[in-house]
Amino acid sequence: MAELATQAKQPVEAARLMLSHVPLCLVTIWATATGEWRPPRREDPASRPAAGRALLKPASWTQAGAGGPRTWKCPPAPPSQLPPPEERHGERLVELHASFRELFAFFCAHATIHGAIRLVCSSQNRLKTASWGLLFLGTLGVLYWQFGLLFEQYWRHPVIMTVSVHSERKLFPSVTLCDMNPHRPSWARRHLQALDEFAHENIYSLYKFNFSRSRDTPIVKDPGPEPAFQLDRGIRLQRLSRSGGQDRVGFRLCNSSGSDCFYRAYSSGVTAAQEWYHFHYVNILALQPMVPEDSHRVHGGHFVFSCRYDGQDCQARHFQTFHHPTYGSCYTFNGVWVAQRPGATHGISLVLRAEQQDHLPLLSTEAGIKVMIHRRNHTPFLEHRGFSIRPGTETTIGIREDEVHRLGSPYGPCTPGVQSADVQPLYNASYTMQACLVSCFQQLLVETCSCGYYLYPLPARAEYCSYSRHPAWGHCFYRLYRDLEAHRLPCASRCPRPCRESSYKLSAGTSRWPSSESADWILAVLGKHGHRRPGGSPSPRSNVAKVNIFYQELNYRTVDETPVYSVPQLLSAMGSLWSLWFGSSVLSVLELLELLLDALALALLLGYRWLCRPRGSQPGAGQLTSDCRHDIQRRGGPSGLTSHDASENSSRSLG
């Protein structure tokens, strides 16, 4: 208290401060151990200033008992001399307004949001107050309506494609080439001969064409016992009813009971004959487990006459061979080659043999070479992305590479891994969408038809379809395949695109090769001089082809998915809208948040008072019970909060 007195400028003010901070109205002076006590020295009131005499009136002494304590009774201070509650108790950690009216008036008077101050300044004019109130609420509604539209677009996760160009050395892609000569397997020659004869009968019955008179496809009898495999002669080519004035040709497939049948019909008789022949062909091949054939051995080691990359000869370790049931013997060049420079002289150059010995004319009607360019360790699907090269020509193919980078979830479906989460891969290669679709369809076929299609790998503990073991598999297969074409199978949703994908843009040019003047010596060097077709007409250029594949340029494009609204862009758009309608900043948003928190706390405090009021009192009387008032004064209200009204009540109780 001495420090407080020294801080006052006048003795009267010092005395006032001393009395205002006395916590109790009674000062007790206990007797000493000997029982004697001395009252404090009383000063002469005349020696005090007039103001002091008016403030400090004489006090009286009383004695409680012999040897007991004596008390000094302090005169009560005038109510007007009490300091305000905030000076007496100090500022609370959190203080609330006494009513919502006071809370909103304080907010409108101090908020930095444009228009809020007008609500207070126009309080004397009710028309202006109502107008500005409606404008404020309307602007706030329009703002949050636009916020809703913004968030709706953000939650759709739209993307834009950003194209950038890079220049660096690239790995040379893999190249797969097939001779398009599906030769007859040695173990199935007799079965295929029986199928050829059955095909001749069907075509003769429809078109009156006799294969025995054709010079291009002579039938060579293979003597021996009858084959163990029996063709299903009930599946024949038929001419169906006219559709739009055009004949349709197809064949009928039925289920095991024969109660459900449908026609696999085509408007082209050539396509119908090929599909019909191919159906019987895979039934024959399914009898024998798939045995890999050495296409290098099948062609006597001369399918590829020469191979050079960047001026150096290719090695045997640079390629692998396999046999495709439809496209014949195939080579895949997988050399680990890095393209140092663009141009035809820095690519791969191949001279290939394109003959059709032991050909199946009803299975493949093309003559030439099937080529596909793809990434390393990717399965080549020649029927989908392969292109053909004509024999007797030199084909030059320039490559441009594009890379696509997808964001993935939630911006779109893509898989970052080597396989799909929903489909077990059947190919021992990197993930591609086509390989996933084939694996999905094969697994559904095994589950539905109890067997797998011969052209695709088999799942574990499954066998290939053949009508000698599964009489109705054709009906089941084509029904399921029709659902796949109509996108009624779940394979499309189970096989997303890869998040990183490369594609190659090709540009090709052809020229006659070898020329008439150079054909003799080139074919002589290749060992093909004097070769004649079975009909006897010379065709020196019909059996060879040259292919040059190279990078046109080492620049490649990268297409990246970019979100339209990232989190910083979303905040920027929200800030632009907020500034447009209110001309304020982030701190203004925090002012709104503070208003909501204060309103919530005030509602809790008023609810607490309402619960603690006497049962007989009227709501809104504003009087608290002694227990409730004592609890608010000691604890600072619910959750440590104190309102201005509660502080005033506690101040009065101290007086």
Buried (B, 14 or more C-beta within 10 A) or exposed (E): EEEBEEEBEEBBBBBBBBBBEEEEEEEEBEBEEEEEBEEEEEEEEEEBEEBBEEBBEEEEEEEEEEEEEBBBEBEEBEEEEBEEBBEBBEEBEBBBBBBEEBBBBBBBEEBEBBBBBBBBEBEEEEEBBEBBBEEBEEBBEEBEEBBEEBBEBBEEBEBEEEEEEEEEEBEBBBBBBBBBBBBBBEEBBBBBBBBBEBBBBBBEEBEEEEBEEEEEBEEEEEEEEEBEBEBBEEBBBBBBEEEEEEBBBBBBBBBEEEEEEBBBBBEEBEEBBBBBBBBBBBBBBBBBEBEEBEBBEBBEEEBBBEBBBBEEEBEEEBBBBBBBBBBBBBBBBBBEBEBEEBEBEBBBBBBBBBBBEEBBBBBBEEBBBBBBBBBBEBBBBBEEBBBBBBBBBBBBBBBBBBBBBBBBEEBBEBBEEEBBEBBEBBBEBBBBBBBBBBBBBBBBBBEBBBBBBBBBBBBEEBBBBBBBBBBBBBBBBBBBBEBBEEEEBEBBEBBBBBBEBBBBEEEBEBEEBBEEEEBEEBBEEBEBEEBEBEEEEEEBBBBBBBBBBBBBEBBBBBBBBEBBBEEEEBEEBBBEBBEEBBEBBEEBBEBBEEBEEBBEBBEBBBEBBEEBBEEEEEEEEEEBBEEBBEBBBEEBBBEEBBBBBBBBBBBEEEE
